[in-house]
Structure formats: C-alpha cells, structure tokens
Amino acid sequence: MARTLEVDICVIGAGSGGLSVAAGASQMGANTVLFERGRMGGDCLNYGCVPSKALLAAAHAAQDARDAGRFGVSATPAIDFAAVRAHVDGVIDGIAPMDSVERFEGLGVTVIRQSAHFASPREVVADDGSRVAAKFIVIATGSSPAAPPIPGLDAVPYFTNETVFDNPDLPEHLIVVGGGPIGLEMAQAHRRLGSRVTVLEAFTMLGKDDRELAGIVRERLAHEGIDLREGVGIDRVESGDGVNAVLEDGARVNGSHLLVAAGRRPNVDGLELGAAGIATSAQGIQVDARLRTTNKRVFAVGDAAGGPQFTHIAGYHAGIVIRNALFRMPAKVDYRALPWVTFTDPELAQVGLTEAQARERHGTIRILRWPFAENDRAQTERTPHGFAKVITSRRGRILGAGLVGPHAGELLQPWCLAISRGLKIGSMAGVVVPYPTLGEVNKRAAGSFYTQALFSERTRRIVRFLLRFA
C-alpha cells in the first residue's frame, strides 16, 4: 500500500555505509528510513569481503596442511569443495543477523524492501508509489562489477565476485581477468584448493601498490604455480571446451571457467538523480569534502561517491555524514591515513603514501625496512618472508608504511594511528613491545631511522669522552 512518510534521514542502500548511517542516526534520535531492494548487508557481506575471506581461510588451511612438513608434521589435505562452500555460506549466515531487517527495525529504523528513486530534491519514491520526504538523504548504493570491453564476453559464461561463490564445482582451470586485489585473492584461493589458475592483467599486477612490496606477493603466487601474465591484451573470448581467451599476440589460454575481476562501476542507474539536481561523473556521484552532492541536502557515501572502494571507507564516510547532518559539524574526509589490505598469503598492507608518491610530493625522503627474517616469532612459525617498509620525511615525519608478510593487515594498524595523528618516527621507535611478537618488525623498522647517527664515529667519540669521567 502506497504511503507518505516525512522523516529526518532517508538512506538508499543497505550496504556497509548505509547500514552505519541508518543505525547511528536512529540510535541518536533521528527518524530514519532505509531502502534496500536486494540483500541486506550489501556487497561486502554477501559477495565481497566476507565470502572471499572465508574462502581464503579454507584455502589457507589446505596450504598449512601441505606445508606442515616444515614442523616435522605430515599431512595431506583432502578438498571437499561442497563442504568449503558450506563453510563460506555458514560464515555469511553467522554475520547476517547483524545486518538483518529485524535488527534494524529493532533499532527504530523503518526498512522498505524496494528500490527508490528521486522525485524532487528532497523526496524519493518507492516501487509501490510510497513517498518519503526527508530533511537529509544519503545515497549508499555501492558498486557492481564492471565488464571490460572484450569481444565475445557477452556470449560466454563468466563469474564475477557476485557469482563465483555460487559455483558448485571446483574449476579445473580458472582464468582470471584482472590482477588487482580481488583477482589475485581468488586466484590464490582456487589454486590452493586444487585448481589450475591463469591470471591475465593488461597492465601490472597490484598496480596501485608499492612495487617492492607487491613483488613479494607476485613471487609467492608464481611459486605456488599460478600462471601470471602481465601486460597482455585479450583479443577475444570464446566458448569451446570450456572458455578460451585469445590474446592479442595470438596465444590462447584454454580454461574451464572464467572470472572477470577488472574493476567496478557505481550503482546510480535508476535513481533519477537529475530530478534532485545531483551531478555525476564516470567515477560516481560528485561530492565535496563533506560528502555533499551538488544538492547540499543529499550525501553520497562509499563506492557510490566515486572515491576509494573499501568497506572501511564506507563506514568512515558514515561518520562524516552523521556529524554533518545531525550535528551540523563541517566534518570533512581526510584520506592521508587511508589503509588498504590485499589478503593474499603473504598479506600486503599499506597506509598513507607509497614510496613513489612520497618522492613525487616531498622529494628527499627516508626509506626504512625491516625483514621478517630477522623477527624471532616469524622464524618460530616458519614465516620469514617479507618485510616492513616505512617512508618518512628527512626529519622523521611518517608519510607512509607498508608490510608484506604474515598478518600484515593487523600489523599495519599502529602506522594508521601514527599517520592520522601526525607522529614522528621516534614515537614508534620508543614504544615497548612484547617479545616474541611479529609486531617487533614495526619497532625495528622505526629504530633503523637512528642507526646511522647512533653508531657513527661522532657518537663513539662522545661516548669515549664521557667515559673518561665515569
């Protein structure tokens, strides 16, 4: 039945950003409506972060069994792919109640399970004709996998991150188009579960990451038998005995299944943004630093806002919107301490500027490194590969940090705090950390900033002079 509602906040999209805005606004006293036409929890819960990390966990367990001999333990994994899929589904089911309609209605949110589009600058209309007039509207519609312009792609079956977890059978040979985080995570997961895997990347694997750190990941994937092909163009794909990719140089890659992981596009179709005076670009909805669209009563968050495409950024955006809309605070986004992690093994985690970015912006910089091979905990667990890398100014202000190695995403977090608070390297070098922990790599990397000066001839002269009076 069509109805008319007048509310404080109207949120379109129940992914990470939309749910965070709706939950926060309602609990703070705002009358809130939430639209979602699909599955509650959005891409992250149903097709992205959660199922991919669950699949990676299963793959990691299989690899641990293969590698158990390094500890004097013998094991051979037996892969039951149906059970692996059940594990992935179980993880989603375990988290889903936190994102459910019932939970949000319990928080006081009015949830409408329909599409919505703008009818005017401050009014949206649902599929059944219901109208919602709101003081503020938040667009949190996320993004969808983009299909690259490869001839023949529309005529062959292929997976995206939205469909690959529904595959009932382990691929015999998976061809992955795209060497970014999603493509490489899925490539390694399937390889460790028993598939042959070929990755086709038009440019460079992990092209947005630090080259030195990304190289360690690339070496590990190649060592595990993944066929990595960079700088290759695909002339066409075609059906045959499975799926065939014909490269521009004439080479053919014959696979049983195809996964396309070559970028994403914002979900803005059907919103009738023009009726609200909202401008867009190829990247998404145009927003200012306060995440306001060209209609100042409408905000956009997460992937729809055309910025960094990470779940944690959508959550961060939600906080910016809450402060602006409810408390009238001119809060602005600040990406100086933006972290991102690729959950391959080894993990690759970064925050702030990469080495190339720092050199371009600051000229003279300092590069600090500390290898996991010189960390006792890493040695006890036979994970000595990789290192921490920190970029500072000449005077020690921390500009960026990255780690490639075990639990890199967890180890990155002190650097996130340091950069967000504008700390200098001495703050990390002086902290006391427990032994033996992987976290010592951070302290050691930071301490290396002072090594040259501390153990210099000048220092030795000073020490010898002072000892005369001891």
N, C-alpha and C positions, 0 to 999 in steps of 0.2 A: 504494500500500500504506500503510495506516494505521501511524503510528509515534508514539512518545512521546519528546519532547526536553525536557531540562532545561537552560536557558540563563541567561545573565546579563541580557540585554536582548532583548526582543521588540518589534519595530516593526511597526505595522499601517499600511501605505500607503507607496508609493514615489514620492511627490512630492518637492518641494524639501526640506521639513522632515524627512521620514522618511529620505530618502537621506543627508542630512547627519548625522543621528543614527547611522544604521547604519554609515556609513563611518568616522566618528570613533570610535565605540565599539569597532568591530572592530580598528581600527588601534592603539587604546590597550590592547588585550589582553582585551576583553570578548567572551565567547562570544555571538554575535548572530544572531538570526533575523529575516528581513524578509518580510512578507506583501505581495503585490500581486496583485490579481485582474485588473487592467486593463493599461494600457500603462506600462512603466517611464518614469519622468520626470514622471508625473502631468500635471496641467492645464497647468502653465507650459510645458513642452517641447512638448506635443502639441496643445494647444488655446488656449493663452493668450499669455504674454509672447513666446515665440519666433516662432510663426507670425504674430502680429499685427505685431510689429516688422519681420519680413521683408516682409510685405505693405505696411507703411508705407514701407519703404525703396524698394520698386518704385514706389509712388505718388509718393514724393519725387523719384525720378529723372525721372518723367514731368513733374512740375511744374518741375523745373530746366530741362528742355528748353523748356518753354513760356516760362519767364522768362529764357532765355538772351539775349534781345534787349537786356537792360539792360547787358550786357557787350559789345555790338557783335557778338554771335554769333547766327546764325539757326539754329533747329532746331524741328522739329515732331515730337512723339512719335507713334509708331505702337504701339498697345497690342495685344499678343498675350496674351490672358488665360490661355490654356493654358500659355504659357511663364512667365507670372507665377506661376501655381500650381506649376509645376515648380520655380521658384526657391524658393518657400516650402517645398515638400517637401524640396528639397535642403538647405536650412538645417537643418531638423529632423533629416534623416539625418546631417548632419555633426556634430551635437551628441549624437545618441542614444548613440553608443558610450560616452560618459562616464557615462551613466545605465543602462547595459545590465546584464542578469543576469550576463554573463560578467565584466564589470569587478568587480562586487560580490562574485561568488564568488571572484574572484582576490584580493580584499581579505580573504577569510576569512568572508564573510557567507553564511549558509545562506538562500537565497532560495526561498520557497514561492509558486508562482503560483496562489494560490487565495484565496478570501475567508476571513475569520476572524471568530469571534465569541467572546465571553466565556462560559466555563463556570463560573467562580468568580472570586474577587478576584485571583488570580494565575495563571490558566490560560485559554488560548484554544484553540479547536478549529477546525480547517480543514474545508473541504467534504468531504474524503475520510475524515474521522474522526481525522486526526492531531492529537495534543495537544501543546501547548507550555506548559510551566511555566516561568515566568521570575521572577527577582528583581525586575525592573522592566519595565513595559510602557509603550510610547509610542504614543498614537493620533495618527496623522498622515494622516487620511483626506481632508483637503481639503474642498472645497465644490463645488456644482454650480449651474448657472444656475437661478434661480427664475422660475417662470411667474406673472406678475401675474394677479389675478382679473378678466380681461377677458372678458366674454361672447363666445362664439364662438371663442376662441383654440384650444380643444381640437379644433376642427373644420377648421382651416385649416393649411396647411403654413407653418412658420416656422423660421428659423435661430436658433441660439444661438451663443455663441463656440465650442461644441464641434462644430458642424456647418458653420458658414459657410465654413471653409477647404476643405471638400469640394465646394463648389459649382462645377460645371464651366463655368458660363456667367456672364459679367459681367451683373449685373442692369441692366435698362433703367431702372427706378426703384425704388430701395431705400427702404423705410420702416423707420426705426429707432425702436423704442420704448425710450426711456431716454436721457437727456442727461448721463450720467456719463462717466468716462474711456473705458470700453470702447465705449460707443455713439458718442462723438464721434471717437475714433480710427478706428473702422471707417467712420464717415460720411465723414470726410475722405479716407481711403484709397480708397474706392469712387468718390467724386466725382472725385478726381484721375485715376483710371483710366478715367473716362468715364461713370459712372452719374449719373442724376439722384438726389438724395437729399433726403428729408424726415425731420427728427428731431422726435419728439413727446415732450415732457417734462412730466410732471404738475406739477412744481414749478419749480425753477430749474436751468439748465444748470450743471454743475460746482458743485452746491450746497454741497459740503464745502470748496471752495477759497476763497481770498481773493477778494472780489468785484471789486476793482480789477484784479487780475491776470487773473482769469477773463474779464473783459470784453474784454481784448485778444484772447484766443483766439476768443471769440464773434464779434467784429468780423471777424476773418480768415476764419472759416468762412462767415459770411454773404457776405463779399466774393467768395469762391470759388463762390458760387451754391448753397450748402446752405440749404434752407428750414428754419429753426429756429423751432419753435413751443413756447413755454414756457407753463406754467400751463394746459395743456389736459388735459381728461379724455377718455378713449376710452369711448364708449358701448358699442361692439361692433366686432368684426372679422368679415368675411365673405368668402367666395370669390366671384369673379366673373371678370372678365377680369384675372386675377392675384389680388391681395389688396386688399381695401378696408377702410380704417379709418373708421368713422363716429364723429365726435367728439360730445361732449355738447351742443355748440351747434348740431348739425345738419350741420356741414360734413363733407365726405367727402374722404378722401385715397386716391386710386387708385394702387396701385403694382404692380410686377411681382413683388417679393419682400418679405418681412418679416423683420427681425432684431429679436429681443427681447433687450435688454440692460438689464434692470430689476432688478438685484440678484442675490444668490446666497444659497444655504442650505447649512449644514454637512452633510457626509455622515456621518450617525450611524445611519441606519436599518440594521437587521440586525446591529448589533454586540452586541445583548443586554446593554446597559450595566447594566441592573438587576441582572444576575447578579453584577456586580463591585462593586455599591454606588456607581455613578457617576451623579451628578446632572447634568441638562441644563437648558437654558433655550431660548427661541426663538432666541437668538443662537448657541448651540452648547453645547459641554461646559463646565460650570462649573469654573474653575481659580482657584488663588490666585496670588499674585505670583511664586511659584516654578514655576508651570505645573503644579502637582499638582492632580489631580482630588479629589473627595471620598473617593476611595480613594488614600491617600498613596503607594501603590506604583505608581500609574498616572499618567502625564503625558499632556497633550494639547498639540499644537503646531500652528501655522499656522491656517488657516481653521477647522479643527475646534474650536479653542479659543475661538472667538467674539470674537476681537479684530480688530485691523486686518488687512485681507485683501490682503496684499502678499507676493510671493515672498521678498523680502529679510527680511521679518519672520519667515517660517517658518525661514529659515536662522539668524536671530538667536535664535529660540526653541530651535533645536537646540543651540546653545552653552550656553544656560541649563540645558537638561536634562542635558547631558553633565557639567557642573560639579556639579549636584545629585546625579545618580545614581552617577557613577563616583568623584567626588572628595569627595562628601558636603559640598560647599560650599553654603551657603544663598544661592545666586545668585538674584536677582530681576529681573524685567523692568523696564525704565525707558524709557518712551516719550517722554521730554522732547525727545529729538533724533530723533524719528521722521520720516524723509523720505518723500516720495511725489512721483511724476512722472507727468504726462499727456503722452504722446508725440505730441501733435498738432504741427503747424507753425503758429505757434511753439510750442515746448515750454513747459509750465508745471510748475515745480518748487518745492516748499515743504518746510520743515523747522521743527519747533517750533511756536510759536503763530502763528495768523493775527492780523491787526490786531484783529478783533472779539473774539477770545478773550483777547488781551492786555489790551484795555481792560476787559473784564469781570473779569479776575483781578487786574490791577495798577493800574487807574485811570489815573493820568497816565503816559503813555509817550512815546517819541520815535519818529517815523517818518522814515526816511532813504530817499531814492530817487536812482537814477542811471540816465539813459536810455541805451539802446544807440546812440541818435542822436549822442551825444557820445563814442562809442568809435571810434577810428580804424580798428580792424580790422573792426568791423561795417560801417563806411562803405565800406571797400575791397571787401567782399563783398556790398554792397548788401542788408544785413540790418539796417537801423537801427531796426526796430520793436521795442517792448517796453522793459522796464526791470528793474532790480534794486530790491527793496524790503526794508528791514531794520527790524525792530522792536526797540527797546531800552528798558530802564528809564530813568528820569531820569538815573541815574548811569552809564549806558552798558553795563549787562549785556545781552548779546544774548539776546533772548527768542524770536525767530523770524526767518526770512528766506525770501524767495521771489523767483523770477525768472521772467519770461515773455519768451522770445526764443530766439535760436539757441543750441543746446547747453545749455539751461538745466539739464538734469539733471546734466551734467558740472560746470557752474559752481557748482552747489549744494554740492558736497562740502566745500569749506573751511568753509562755515557749519555743516555737520553736525558737523565736528570741533570748531568753536568752541563750539557749544551743548553738546555732550556733555562738554566739559572746563570748562564754566562760564566761558568767557573773556569779557573786556570788549571793547568795540568798538575800543579802541586797539590790540589785538593784530592786527586785520585792517588797520587804517589804517596801521600802521607797517611792514607787510611790503613787501618789494621784489618787484615782479612784472615779467616781461619785457614789452617793447614791440615791436611792437603785438600785443596779445592781447585776446581777449574778457574774460579774467579781470580786466582793469583795472576793469571795472564794479564788482566787489566792493570793491576798494581805494577807488575813488572814492566809492562809497556810504558806506563806513565813514568816510572822511575828512570827509564832509559833516557828521558829528556835531560837528566842531570849528569849522566855518566861521563861525558867528555869533560865537563868542567870539574866534576868531583874527583876524578882520578887523573887530573892534569899535573904537569910539573909544577905549576904555580901552587896548587893545593899541597903538594908534597913539601915544597919549601916552607909554606906556612906551618904545616904540622911539625916539621923538624925544628923550626924556630920556637914554637910554643912548647915543645917537649923539653927544651933547654931549661925552662923554668918550672918543670913539674917536680 
